[in-house]
Amino acid sequence: MRTFGIRLNAGIEKYLSLIVPVSLILGFLFSARLNGLTAWAPYLFAYLTFVMATGCSWGQIKQAFRMPVPMLIIFTAAHIIAPVVSYALGSAFFGSHSPYVVGFVLFTVIPLGVSSVIWVGLSKGNVPLALSMIVLDSALSPFVIPFEVSLFFGADIAFDHVKVMLDLVKIIVVPTALGVIVNELSRHRFKEWSAPVCAPLNYWCLKKFETRLNKKLTGVPISEQLRY
């Protein structure tokens, strides 16, 4: 069973760059049939966060928060450079008042996704830094998103800050803390023990999350997201 799980995980990792876009396309094509399953997304998100956090220690998390320069560079690239480039390119191709431009900009101002930690892990990058950045970026999102939408489009976006913060605590902060605690209690061996089961399930959750998220986004008109 352990050998099978390890081989399955290796196969998924090998073709992950193909699995993710296929999942997004399936979410778009079968959006009507997946309508009742979008409620799963937060739980899949929380599981992804937990599994990735099991490979981190409190010391690594603390060290990551002591790296302000990389965090500032990531934040600048994600929420300043990317929105400006998206707005400029979208306006050039579709006109500044096109809903596509709104979509492009919204895509760049939303918080960094947990799925990015998987790519960081696969590329042997700094997972604690990526996870810490996601937690921080998500905490700032209730303020960053309305500000940038107002800056680019002069629009007010309806935002329940309390609800958003509580949701972020449930799907990011709590799973991260639990994952790190489990890692510490197991003396940093849990991720290796659970890899044959948790790793393939982690990628399955990623595929399902991408499919349901794409369905959810394609089902929400831009007019419902912005209030002019």
Biotite code that builds the C-alpha atoms (Angstrom):
import biotite.structure as struc

atoms = struc.array([
    struc.Atom([0.000, 0.000, 0.000], chain_id="A", res_id=1, res_name="MET", atom_name="CA", element="C"),
    struc.Atom([2.817, 2.399, 0.905], chain_id="A", res_id=2, res_name="ARG", atom_name="CA", element="C"),
    struc.Atom([4.681, 1.655, -2.330], chain_id="A", res_id=3, res_name="THR", atom_name="CA", element="C"),
    struc.Atom([1.504, 2.156, -4.376], chain_id="A", res_id=4, res_name="PHE", atom_name="CA", element="C"),
    struc.Atom([0.817, 5.492, -2.678], chain_id="A", res_id=5, res_name="GLY", atom_name="CA", element="C"),
    struc.Atom([4.349, 6.734, -3.326], chain_id="A", res_id=6, res_name="ILE", atom_name="CA", element="C"),
    struc.Atom([4.188, 5.705, -6.995], chain_id="A", res_id=7, res_name="ARG", atom_name="CA", element="C"),
    struc.Atom([0.762, 7.303, -7.403], chain_id="A", res_id=8, res_name="LEU", atom_name="CA", element="C"),
    struc.Atom([2.029, 10.531, -5.869], chain_id="A", res_id=9, res_name="ASN", atom_name="CA", element="C"),
    struc.Atom([5.064, 10.533, -8.177], chain_id="A", res_id=10, res_name="ALA", atom_name="CA", element="C"),
    struc.Atom([2.803, 10.055, -11.195], chain_id="A", res_id=11, res_name="GLY", atom_name="CA", element="C"),
    struc.Atom([0.513, 12.894, -10.139], chain_id="A", res_id=12, res_name="ILE", atom_name="CA", element="C"),
    struc.Atom([3.456, 15.230, -9.567], chain_id="A", res_id=13, res_name="GLU", atom_name="CA", element="C"),
    struc.Atom([4.821, 14.372, -13.010], chain_id="A", res_id=14, res_name="LYS", atom_name="CA", element="C"),
    struc.Atom([1.586, 15.353, -14.778], chain_id="A", res_id=15, res_name="TYR", atom_name="CA", element="C"),
    struc.Atom([0.356, 18.058, -12.379], chain_id="A", res_id=16, res_name="LEU", atom_name="CA", element="C"),
    struc.Atom([1.009, 20.834, -14.896], chain_id="A", res_id=17, res_name="SER", atom_name="CA", element="C"),
    struc.Atom([-1.493, 19.079, -17.183], chain_id="A", res_id=18, res_name="LEU", atom_name="CA", element="C"),
    struc.Atom([-3.989, 18.066, -14.479], chain_id="A", res_id=19, res_name="ILE", atom_name="CA", element="C"),
    struc.Atom([-4.564, 21.616, -13.194], chain_id="A", res_id=20, res_name="VAL", atom_name="CA", element="C"),
    struc.Atom([-5.549, 23.293, -16.511], chain_id="A", res_id=21, res_name="PRO", atom_name="CA", element="C"),
    struc.Atom([-7.698, 20.284, -17.422], chain_id="A", res_id=22, res_name="VAL", atom_name="CA", element="C"),
    struc.Atom([-9.500, 20.663, -14.083], chain_id="A", res_id=23, res_name="SER", atom_name="CA", element="C"),
    struc.Atom([-10.143, 24.343, -14.790], chain_id="A", res_id=24, res_name="LEU", atom_name="CA", element="C"),
    struc.Atom([-11.551, 23.519, -18.233], chain_id="A", res_id=25, res_name="ILE", atom_name="CA", element="C"),
    struc.Atom([-13.797, 20.794, -16.774], chain_id="A", res_id=26, res_name="LEU", atom_name="CA", element="C"),
    struc.Atom([-15.059, 23.260, -14.167], chain_id="A", res_id=27, res_name="GLY", atom_name="CA", element="C"),
    struc.Atom([-16.033, 25.643, -16.957], chain_id="A", res_id=28, res_name="PHE", atom_name="CA", element="C"),
    struc.Atom([-17.631, 22.997, -19.193], chain_id="A", res_id=29, res_name="LEU", atom_name="CA", element="C"),
    struc.Atom([-19.621, 21.257, -16.451], chain_id="A", res_id=30, res_name="PHE", atom_name="CA", element="C"),
    struc.Atom([-20.427, 24.295, -14.311], chain_id="A", res_id=31, res_name="SER", atom_name="CA", element="C"),
    struc.Atom([-24.163, 23.564, -14.274], chain_id="A", res_id=32, res_name="ALA", atom_name="CA", element="C"),
    struc.Atom([-23.729, 20.018, -12.983], chain_id="A", res_id=33, res_name="ARG", atom_name="CA", element="C"),
    struc.Atom([-21.229, 21.113, -10.308], chain_id="A", res_id=34, res_name="LEU", atom_name="CA", element="C"),
    struc.Atom([-23.491, 23.820, -8.921], chain_id="A", res_id=35, res_name="ASN", atom_name="CA", element="C"),
    struc.Atom([-24.318, 21.923, -5.720], chain_id="A", res_id=36, res_name="GLY", atom_name="CA", element="C"),
    struc.Atom([-20.707, 21.003, -4.969], chain_id="A", res_id=37, res_name="LEU", atom_name="CA", element="C"),
    struc.Atom([-19.119, 24.442, -4.582], chain_id="A", res_id=38, res_name="THR", atom_name="CA", element="C"),
    struc.Atom([-19.731, 24.287, -0.817], chain_id="A", res_id=39, res_name="ALA", atom_name="CA", element="C"),
    struc.Atom([-16.903, 21.733, -0.662], chain_id="A", res_id=40, res_name="TRP", atom_name="CA", element="C"),
    struc.Atom([-14.311, 24.318, -1.753], chain_id="A", res_id=41, res_name="ALA", atom_name="CA", element="C"),
    struc.Atom([-13.549, 25.791, 1.714], chain_id="A", res_id=42, res_name="PRO", atom_name="CA", element="C"),
    struc.Atom([-13.040, 22.316, 3.211], chain_id="A", res_id=43, res_name="TYR", atom_name="CA", element="C"),
    struc.Atom([-10.744, 21.246, 0.367], chain_id="A", res_id=44, res_name="LEU", atom_name="CA", element="C"),
    struc.Atom([-8.885, 24.523, 0.812], chain_id="A", res_id=45, res_name="PHE", atom_name="CA", element="C"),
    struc.Atom([-8.484, 23.859, 4.548], chain_id="A", res_id=46, res_name="ALA", atom_name="CA", element="C"),
    struc.Atom([-7.204, 20.320, 3.901], chain_id="A", res_id=47, res_name="TYR", atom_name="CA", element="C"),
    struc.Atom([-4.623, 21.563, 1.404], chain_id="A", res_id=48, res_name="LEU", atom_name="CA", element="C"),
    struc.Atom([-3.428, 24.111, 3.961], chain_id="A", res_id=49, res_name="THR", atom_name="CA", element="C"),
    struc.Atom([-3.210, 21.496, 6.719], chain_id="A", res_id=50, res_name="PHE", atom_name="CA", element="C"),
    struc.Atom([-1.208, 19.002, 4.637], chain_id="A", res_id=51, res_name="VAL", atom_name="CA", element="C"),
    struc.Atom([1.283, 21.622, 3.473], chain_id="A", res_id=52, res_name="MET", atom_name="CA", element="C"),
    struc.Atom([1.678, 22.935, 7.034], chain_id="A", res_id=53, res_name="ALA", atom_name="CA", element="C"),
    struc.Atom([2.618, 19.465, 8.314], chain_id="A", res_id=54, res_name="THR", atom_name="CA", element="C"),
    struc.Atom([5.980, 19.985, 6.655], chain_id="A", res_id=55, res_name="GLY", atom_name="CA", element="C"),
    struc.Atom([6.679, 23.195, 8.592], chain_id="A", res_id=56, res_name="CYS", atom_name="CA", element="C"),
    struc.Atom([7.843, 23.898, 12.138], chain_id="A", res_id=57, res_name="SER", atom_name="CA", element="C"),
    struc.Atom([7.185, 26.890, 14.389], chain_id="A", res_id=58, res_name="TRP", atom_name="CA", element="C"),
    struc.Atom([10.841, 27.849, 13.989], chain_id="A", res_id=59, res_name="GLY", atom_name="CA", element="C"),
    struc.Atom([10.558, 27.914, 10.191], chain_id="A", res_id=60, res_name="GLN", atom_name="CA", element="C"),
    struc.Atom([7.362, 29.983, 10.339], chain_id="A", res_id=61, res_name="ILE", atom_name="CA", element="C"),
    struc.Atom([8.989, 32.499, 12.697], chain_id="A", res_id=62, res_name="LYS", atom_name="CA", element="C"),
    struc.Atom([12.044, 32.672, 10.470], chain_id="A", res_id=63, res_name="GLN", atom_name="CA", element="C"),
    struc.Atom([9.849, 33.307, 7.426], chain_id="A", res_id=64, res_name="ALA", atom_name="CA", element="C"),
    struc.Atom([8.170, 36.282, 9.124], chain_id="A", res_id=65, res_name="PHE", atom_name="CA", element="C"),
    struc.Atom([11.656, 37.680, 9.754], chain_id="A", res_id=66, res_name="ARG", atom_name="CA", element="C"),
    struc.Atom([12.217, 37.961, 5.986], chain_id="A", res_id=67, res_name="MET", atom_name="CA", element="C"),
    struc.Atom([10.474, 41.265, 5.165], chain_id="A", res_id=68, res_name="PRO", atom_name="CA", element="C"),
    struc.Atom([12.354, 41.881, 1.910], chain_id="A", res_id=69, res_name="VAL", atom_name="CA", element="C"),
    struc.Atom([11.166, 38.703, 0.082], chain_id="A", res_id=70, res_name="PRO", atom_name="CA", element="C"),
    struc.Atom([7.644, 39.281, 1.437], chain_id="A", res_id=71, res_name="MET", atom_name="CA", element="C"),
    struc.Atom([7.652, 42.881, 0.206], chain_id="A", res_id=72, res_name="LEU", atom_name="CA", element="C"),
    struc.Atom([8.903, 41.796, -3.223], chain_id="A", res_id=73, res_name="ILE", atom_name="CA", element="C"),
    struc.Atom([6.176, 39.132, -3.494], chain_id="A", res_id=74, res_name="ILE", atom_name="CA", element="C"),
    struc.Atom([3.466, 41.547, -2.364], chain_id="A", res_id=75, res_name="PHE", atom_name="CA", element="C"),
    struc.Atom([4.679, 44.240, -4.793], chain_id="A", res_id=76, res_name="THR", atom_name="CA", element="C"),
    struc.Atom([4.775, 41.816, -7.718], chain_id="A", res_id=77, res_name="ALA", atom_name="CA", element="C"),
    struc.Atom([1.379, 40.279, -6.907], chain_id="A", res_id=78, res_name="ALA", atom_name="CA", element="C"),
    struc.Atom([-0.643, 43.358, -5.967], chain_id="A", res_id=79, res_name="HIS", atom_name="CA", element="C"),
    struc.Atom([1.035, 46.322, -7.644], chain_id="A", res_id=80, res_name="ILE", atom_name="CA", element="C"),
    struc.Atom([2.903, 45.212, -10.765], chain_id="A", res_id=81, res_name="ILE", atom_name="CA", element="C"),
    struc.Atom([0.511, 42.424, -11.804], chain_id="A", res_id=82, res_name="ALA", atom_name="CA", element="C"),
    struc.Atom([-2.703, 44.539, -11.518], chain_id="A", res_id=83, res_name="PRO", atom_name="CA", element="C"),
    struc.Atom([-1.112, 47.426, -13.453], chain_id="A", res_id=84, res_name="VAL", atom_name="CA", element="C"),
    struc.Atom([0.084, 45.095, -16.220], chain_id="A", res_id=85, res_name="VAL", atom_name="CA", element="C"),
    struc.Atom([-3.296, 43.311, -16.322], chain_id="A", res_id=86, res_name="SER", atom_name="CA", element="C"),
    struc.Atom([-5.183, 46.591, -16.543], chain_id="A", res_id=87, res_name="TYR", atom_name="CA", element="C"),
    struc.Atom([-2.869, 47.939, -19.261], chain_id="A", res_id=88, res_name="ALA", atom_name="CA", element="C"),
    struc.Atom([-3.017, 44.794, -21.411], chain_id="A", res_id=89, res_name="LEU", atom_name="CA", element="C"),
    struc.Atom([-6.754, 44.321, -20.893], chain_id="A", res_id=90, res_name="GLY", atom_name="CA", element="C"),
    struc.Atom([-7.473, 47.927, -21.806], chain_id="A", res_id=91, res_name="SER", atom_name="CA", element="C"),
    struc.Atom([-5.271, 47.693, -24.893], chain_id="A", res_id=92, res_name="ALA", atom_name="CA", element="C"),
    struc.Atom([-7.055, 44.584, -26.214], chain_id="A", res_id=93, res_name="PHE", atom_name="CA", element="C"),
    struc.Atom([-10.645, 45.029, -24.959], chain_id="A", res_id=94, res_name="PHE", atom_name="CA", element="C"),
    struc.Atom([-11.020, 48.676, -23.920], chain_id="A", res_id=95, res_name="GLY", atom_name="CA", element="C"),
    struc.Atom([-10.877, 50.073, -20.394], chain_id="A", res_id=96, res_name="SER", atom_name="CA", element="C"),
    struc.Atom([-14.615, 49.566, -19.752], chain_id="A", res_id=97, res_name="HIS", atom_name="CA", element="C"),
    struc.Atom([-14.669, 45.898, -20.729], chain_id="A", res_id=98, res_name="SER", atom_name="CA", element="C"),
    struc.Atom([-15.748, 43.379, -18.060], chain_id="A", res_id=99, res_name="PRO", atom_name="CA", element="C"),
    struc.Atom([-12.733, 41.309, -19.105], chain_id="A", res_id=100, res_name="TYR", atom_name="CA", element="C"),
    struc.Atom([-10.476, 44.039, -17.743], chain_id="A", res_id=101, res_name="VAL", atom_name="CA", element="C"),
    struc.Atom([-12.337, 43.893, -14.429], chain_id="A", res_id=102, res_name="VAL", atom_name="CA", element="C"),
    struc.Atom([-11.861, 40.129, -14.353], chain_id="A", res_id=103, res_name="GLY", atom_name="CA", element="C"),
    struc.Atom([-8.142, 40.356, -15.127], chain_id="A", res_id=104, res_name="PHE", atom_name="CA", element="C"),
    struc.Atom([-7.552, 42.889, -12.376], chain_id="A", res_id=105, res_name="VAL", atom_name="CA", element="C"),
    struc.Atom([-9.655, 40.982, -9.838], chain_id="A", res_id=106, res_name="LEU", atom_name="CA", element="C"),
    struc.Atom([-7.661, 37.860, -10.645], chain_id="A", res_id=107, res_name="PHE", atom_name="CA", element="C"),
    struc.Atom([-4.447, 39.649, -9.642], chain_id="A", res_id=108, res_name="THR", atom_name="CA", element="C"),
    struc.Atom([-5.692, 41.410, -6.490], chain_id="A", res_id=109, res_name="VAL", atom_name="CA", element="C"),
    struc.Atom([-7.226, 38.351, -4.790], chain_id="A", res_id=110, res_name="ILE", atom_name="CA", element="C"),
    struc.Atom([-5.039, 36.676, -2.120], chain_id="A", res_id=111, res_name="PRO", atom_name="CA", element="C"),
    struc.Atom([-2.282, 34.250, -3.030], chain_id="A", res_id=112, res_name="LEU", atom_name="CA", element="C"),
    struc.Atom([-3.733, 30.745, -3.184], chain_id="A", res_id=113, res_name="GLY", atom_name="CA", element="C"),
    struc.Atom([-2.747, 27.728, -1.114], chain_id="A", res_id=114, res_name="VAL", atom_name="CA", element="C"),
    struc.Atom([-2.250, 25.843, -4.360], chain_id="A", res_id=115, res_name="SER", atom_name="CA", element="C"),
    struc.Atom([0.837, 28.013, -4.936], chain_id="A", res_id=116, res_name="SER", atom_name="CA", element="C"),
    struc.Atom([2.472, 26.296, -1.937], chain_id="A", res_id=117, res_name="VAL", atom_name="CA", element="C"),
    struc.Atom([2.251, 22.993, -3.816], chain_id="A", res_id=118, res_name="ILE", atom_name="CA", element="C"),
    struc.Atom([4.149, 24.467, -6.767], chain_id="A", res_id=119, res_name="TRP", atom_name="CA", element="C"),
    struc.Atom([6.719, 25.962, -4.389], chain_id="A", res_id=120, res_name="VAL", atom_name="CA", element="C"),
    struc.Atom([7.169, 22.552, -2.758], chain_id="A", res_id=121, res_name="GLY", atom_name="CA", element="C"),
    struc.Atom([7.547, 20.789, -6.097], chain_id="A", res_id=122, res_name="LEU", atom_name="CA", element="C"),
    struc.Atom([10.221, 23.279, -7.147], chain_id="A", res_id=123, res_name="SER", atom_name="CA", element="C"),
    struc.Atom([12.074, 22.769, -3.821], chain_id="A", res_id=124, res_name="LYS", atom_name="CA", element="C"),
    struc.Atom([11.382, 26.334, -2.758], chain_id="A", res_id=125, res_name="GLY", atom_name="CA", element="C"),
    struc.Atom([10.825, 27.849, 0.683], chain_id="A", res_id=126, res_name="ASN", atom_name="CA", element="C"),
    struc.Atom([7.469, 26.362, 1.734], chain_id="A", res_id=127, res_name="VAL", atom_name="CA", element="C"),
    struc.Atom([7.362, 28.070, 5.184], chain_id="A", res_id=128, res_name="PRO", atom_name="CA", element="C"),
    struc.Atom([7.892, 31.451, 3.494], chain_id="A", res_id=129, res_name="LEU", atom_name="CA", element="C"),
    struc.Atom([5.164, 30.719, 0.933], chain_id="A", res_id=130, res_name="ALA", atom_name="CA", element="C"),
    struc.Atom([2.731, 29.560, 3.613], chain_id="A", res_id=131, res_name="LEU", atom_name="CA", element="C"),
    struc.Atom([3.491, 32.585, 5.812], chain_id="A", res_id=132, res_name="SER", atom_name="CA", element="C"),
    struc.Atom([2.996, 34.896, 2.853], chain_id="A", res_id=133, res_name="MET", atom_name="CA", element="C"),
    struc.Atom([-0.375, 33.320, 2.092], chain_id="A", res_id=134, res_name="ILE", atom_name="CA", element="C"),
    struc.Atom([-1.525, 33.771, 5.697], chain_id="A", res_id=135, res_name="VAL", atom_name="CA", element="C"),
    struc.Atom([-0.404, 37.417, 5.721], chain_id="A", res_id=136, res_name="LEU", atom_name="CA", element="C"),
    struc.Atom([-1.782, 38.179, 2.255], chain_id="A", res_id=137, res_name="ASP", atom_name="CA", element="C"),
    struc.Atom([-5.128, 36.614, 3.120], chain_id="A", res_id=138, res_name="SER", atom_name="CA", element="C"),
    struc.Atom([-5.320, 38.669, 6.317], chain_id="A", res_id=139, res_name="ALA", atom_name="CA", element="C"),
    struc.Atom([-4.751, 41.853, 4.300], chain_id="A", res_id=140, res_name="LEU", atom_name="CA", element="C"),
    struc.Atom([-7.182, 40.941, 1.509], chain_id="A", res_id=141, res_name="SER", atom_name="CA", element="C"),
    struc.Atom([-10.309, 42.572, 3.057], chain_id="A", res_id=142, res_name="PRO", atom_name="CA", element="C"),
    struc.Atom([-8.459, 45.877, 2.801], chain_id="A", res_id=143, res_name="PHE", atom_name="CA", element="C"),
    struc.Atom([-6.377, 45.343, -0.344], chain_id="A", res_id=144, res_name="VAL", atom_name="CA", element="C"),
    struc.Atom([-9.202, 44.192, -2.641], chain_id="A", res_id=145, res_name="ILE", atom_name="CA", element="C"),
    struc.Atom([-11.653, 47.096, -2.010], chain_id="A", res_id=146, res_name="PRO", atom_name="CA", element="C"),
    struc.Atom([-8.790, 49.607, -2.229], chain_id="A", res_id=147, res_name="PHE", atom_name="CA", element="C"),
    struc.Atom([-7.493, 48.322, -5.563], chain_id="A", res_id=148, res_name="GLU", atom_name="CA", element="C"),
    struc.Atom([-10.962, 47.970, -7.068], chain_id="A", res_id=149, res_name="VAL", atom_name="CA", element="C"),
    struc.Atom([-11.667, 51.574, -6.089], chain_id="A", res_id=150, res_name="SER", atom_name="CA", element="C"),
    struc.Atom([-8.274, 52.682, -7.423], chain_id="A", res_id=151, res_name="LEU", atom_name="CA", element="C"),
    struc.Atom([-8.645, 51.071, -10.845], chain_id="A", res_id=152, res_name="PHE", atom_name="CA", element="C"),
    struc.Atom([-12.397, 51.384, -11.438], chain_id="A", res_id=153, res_name="PHE", atom_name="CA", element="C"),
    struc.Atom([-13.628, 54.048, -9.015], chain_id="A", res_id=154, res_name="GLY", atom_name="CA", element="C"),
    struc.Atom([-16.113, 51.501, -7.660], chain_id="A", res_id=155, res_name="ALA", atom_name="CA", element="C"),
    struc.Atom([-17.199, 50.364, -4.216], chain_id="A", res_id=156, res_name="ASP", atom_name="CA", element="C"),
    struc.Atom([-17.262, 46.641, -3.602], chain_id="A", res_id=157, res_name="ILE", atom_name="CA", element="C"),
    struc.Atom([-19.603, 45.134, -1.018], chain_id="A", res_id=158, res_name="ALA", atom_name="CA", element="C"),
    struc.Atom([-17.356, 43.476, 1.553], chain_id="A", res_id=159, res_name="PHE", atom_name="CA", element="C"),
    struc.Atom([-18.294, 41.907, 4.875], chain_id="A", res_id=160, res_name="ASP", atom_name="CA", element="C"),
    struc.Atom([-14.931, 42.260, 6.609], chain_id="A", res_id=161, res_name="HIS", atom_name="CA", element="C"),
    struc.Atom([-15.915, 40.323, 9.737], chain_id="A", res_id=162, res_name="VAL", atom_name="CA", element="C"),
    struc.Atom([-17.238, 37.338, 7.767], chain_id="A", res_id=163, res_name="LYS", atom_name="CA", element="C"),
    struc.Atom([-14.204, 37.309, 5.488], chain_id="A", res_id=164, res_name="VAL", atom_name="CA", element="C"),
    struc.Atom([-11.787, 37.384, 8.411], chain_id="A", res_id=165, res_name="MET", atom_name="CA", element="C"),
    struc.Atom([-13.642, 34.545, 10.175], chain_id="A", res_id=166, res_name="LEU", atom_name="CA", element="C"),
    struc.Atom([-13.595, 32.476, 6.987], chain_id="A", res_id=167, res_name="ASP", atom_name="CA", element="C"),
    struc.Atom([-9.864, 33.075, 6.599], chain_id="A", res_id=168, res_name="LEU", atom_name="CA", element="C"),
    struc.Atom([-9.295, 31.952, 10.182], chain_id="A", res_id=169, res_name="VAL", atom_name="CA", element="C"),
    struc.Atom([-11.230, 28.726, 9.514], chain_id="A", res_id=170, res_name="LYS", atom_name="CA", element="C"),
    struc.Atom([-9.672, 27.783, 6.190], chain_id="A", res_id=171, res_name="ILE", atom_name="CA", element="C"),
    struc.Atom([-6.116, 29.127, 6.588], chain_id="A", res_id=172, res_name="ILE", atom_name="CA", element="C"),
    struc.Atom([-5.059, 30.087, 10.118], chain_id="A", res_id=173, res_name="VAL", atom_name="CA", element="C"),
    struc.Atom([-6.547, 27.105, 12.004], chain_id="A", res_id=174, res_name="VAL", atom_name="CA", element="C"),
    struc.Atom([-5.421, 24.421, 9.476], chain_id="A", res_id=175, res_name="PRO", atom_name="CA", element="C"),
    struc.Atom([-1.936, 25.980, 9.386], chain_id="A", res_id=176, res_name="THR", atom_name="CA", element="C"),
    struc.Atom([-1.672, 25.933, 13.180], chain_id="A", res_id=177, res_name="ALA", atom_name="CA", element="C"),
    struc.Atom([-2.973, 22.348, 13.372], chain_id="A", res_id=178, res_name="LEU", atom_name="CA", element="C"),
    struc.Atom([-0.546, 21.196, 10.674], chain_id="A", res_id=179, res_name="GLY", atom_name="CA", element="C"),
    struc.Atom([2.438, 22.741, 12.425], chain_id="A", res_id=180, res_name="VAL", atom_name="CA", element="C"),
    struc.Atom([1.333, 21.311, 15.795], chain_id="A", res_id=181, res_name="ILE", atom_name="CA", element="C"),
    struc.Atom([0.980, 17.812, 14.304], chain_id="A", res_id=182, res_name="VAL", atom_name="CA", element="C"),
    struc.Atom([4.414, 18.169, 12.742], chain_id="A", res_id=183, res_name="ASN", atom_name="CA", element="C"),
    struc.Atom([5.949, 19.198, 16.070], chain_id="A", res_id=184, res_name="GLU", atom_name="CA", element="C"),
    struc.Atom([4.205, 16.438, 18.057], chain_id="A", res_id=185, res_name="LEU", atom_name="CA", element="C"),
    struc.Atom([5.376, 13.812, 15.572], chain_id="A", res_id=186, res_name="SER", atom_name="CA", element="C"),
    struc.Atom([8.923, 15.176, 15.770], chain_id="A", res_id=187, res_name="ARG", atom_name="CA", element="C"),
    struc.Atom([8.781, 16.225, 12.117], chain_id="A", res_id=188, res_name="HIS", atom_name="CA", element="C"),
    struc.Atom([7.940, 12.727, 10.884], chain_id="A", res_id=189, res_name="ARG", atom_name="CA", element="C"),
    struc.Atom([4.202, 12.981, 10.185], chain_id="A", res_id=190, res_name="PHE", atom_name="CA", element="C"),
    struc.Atom([4.554, 14.172, 6.586], chain_id="A", res_id=191, res_name="LYS", atom_name="CA", element="C"),
    struc.Atom([6.826, 11.258, 5.715], chain_id="A", res_id=192, res_name="GLU", atom_name="CA", element="C"),
    struc.Atom([4.543, 8.757, 7.487], chain_id="A", res_id=193, res_name="TRP", atom_name="CA", element="C"),
    struc.Atom([1.401, 10.068, 5.825], chain_id="A", res_id=194, res_name="SER", atom_name="CA", element="C"),
    struc.Atom([2.874, 10.738, 2.363], chain_id="A", res_id=195, res_name="ALA", atom_name="CA", element="C"),
    struc.Atom([1.503, 7.553, 0.668], chain_id="A", res_id=196, res_name="PRO", atom_name="CA", element="C"),
    struc.Atom([-2.051, 8.609, 1.585], chain_id="A", res_id=197, res_name="VAL", atom_name="CA", element="C"),
    struc.Atom([-2.041, 12.351, 2.225], chain_id="A", res_id=198, res_name="CYS", atom_name="CA", element="C"),
    struc.Atom([0.071, 13.379, -0.777], chain_id="A", res_id=199, res_name="ALA", atom_name="CA", element="C"),
    struc.Atom([-2.136, 11.821, -3.526], chain_id="A", res_id=200, res_name="PRO", atom_name="CA", element="C"),
    struc.Atom([-5.267, 12.969, -1.646], chain_id="A", res_id=201, res_name="LEU", atom_name="CA", element="C"),
    struc.Atom([-3.765, 16.437, -1.461], chain_id="A", res_id=202, res_name="ASN", atom_name="CA", element="C"),
    struc.Atom([-3.452, 16.628, -5.252], chain_id="A", res_id=203, res_name="TYR", atom_name="CA", element="C"),
    struc.Atom([-6.960, 15.189, -5.647], chain_id="A", res_id=204, res_name="TRP", atom_name="CA", element="C"),
    struc.Atom([-8.264, 17.984, -3.419], chain_id="A", res_id=205, res_name="CYS", atom_name="CA", element="C"),
    struc.Atom([-6.332, 20.499, -5.506], chain_id="A", res_id=206, res_name="LEU", atom_name="CA", element="C"),
    struc.Atom([-7.976, 19.199, -8.683], chain_id="A", res_id=207, res_name="LYS", atom_name="CA", element="C"),
    struc.Atom([-11.435, 19.284, -7.099], chain_id="A", res_id=208, res_name="LYS", atom_name="CA", element="C"),
    struc.Atom([-10.826, 22.734, -5.631], chain_id="A", res_id=209, res_name="PHE", atom_name="CA", element="C"),
    struc.Atom([-9.707, 24.147, -8.993], chain_id="A", res_id=210, res_name="GLU", atom_name="CA", element="C"),
    struc.Atom([-12.730, 22.599, -10.723], chain_id="A", res_id=211, res_name="THR", atom_name="CA", element="C"),
    struc.Atom([-15.250, 23.909, -8.184], chain_id="A", res_id=212, res_name="ARG", atom_name="CA", element="C"),
    struc.Atom([-13.608, 27.310, -7.876], chain_id="A", res_id=213, res_name="LEU", atom_name="CA", element="C"),
    struc.Atom([-13.644, 27.798, -11.636], chain_id="A", res_id=214, res_name="ASN", atom_name="CA", element="C"),
    struc.Atom([-17.303, 26.796, -11.700], chain_id="A", res_id=215, res_name="LYS", atom_name="CA", element="C"),
    struc.Atom([-18.095, 29.225, -8.905], chain_id="A", res_id=216, res_name="LYS", atom_name="CA", element="C"),
    struc.Atom([-16.277, 32.106, -10.570], chain_id="A", res_id=217, res_name="LEU", atom_name="CA", element="C"),
    struc.Atom([-17.833, 31.506, -13.974], chain_id="A", res_id=218, res_name="THR", atom_name="CA", element="C"),
    struc.Atom([-21.269, 31.532, -12.344], chain_id="A", res_id=219, res_name="GLY", atom_name="CA", element="C"),
    struc.Atom([-20.911, 34.978, -10.723], chain_id="A", res_id=220, res_name="VAL", atom_name="CA", element="C"),
    struc.Atom([-21.510, 37.937, -13.054], chain_id="A", res_id=221, res_name="PRO", atom_name="CA", element="C"),
    struc.Atom([-19.187, 40.898, -12.731], chain_id="A", res_id=222, res_name="ILE", atom_name="CA", element="C"),
    struc.Atom([-22.188, 43.129, -12.080], chain_id="A", res_id=223, res_name="SER", atom_name="CA", element="C"),
    struc.Atom([-22.843, 41.231, -8.855], chain_id="A", res_id=224, res_name="GLU", atom_name="CA", element="C"),
    struc.Atom([-19.271, 41.700, -7.616], chain_id="A", res_id=225, res_name="GLN", atom_name="CA", element="C"),
    struc.Atom([-19.010, 45.465, -8.128], chain_id="A", res_id=226, res_name="LEU", atom_name="CA", element="C"),
    struc.Atom([-21.424, 48.178, -7.087], chain_id="A", res_id=227, res_name="ARG", atom_name="CA", element="C"),
    struc.Atom([-20.975, 51.363, -9.103], chain_id="A", res_id=228, res_name="TYR", atom_name="CA", element="C"),
])
